[in-house]
C-alpha cells in the first residue's frame, strides 16, 4: 500500500482514487466496497473523474445499507481530506 493512505489523507485526489481502486480490487488490502466507495467519493470531490466511475460501478452491486454506510463515511472523508491544504 506504500504511501497511498498518507497521501490520500493529505488531500491528493489521485492517491484517493488509487486507494479506492485498491480497496475495490483487494490489491494490498482486503477488498472493502464501503472503503472503496468512500475514497472514490473523496477523489470525485477532489475533481478525479475516476471516482464517479467507481461509485457508479459499486452502486450496481452494493446493498442499500452498505451504500448508506459508505456515503456516511465518505462525508467524513470529504470533510477531513478534501480541500486546499497548501496553506496548512
Secondary structure as UniProt FT lines:
FT   TURN            2..3
FT   HELIX           4..9
FT   TURN            10..11
FT   HELIX           13..25
FT   HELIX           33..45
FT   TURN            46..47
FT   HELIX           49..59
FT   TURN            60..61
FT   HELIX           64..81
FT   TURN            86..87
//
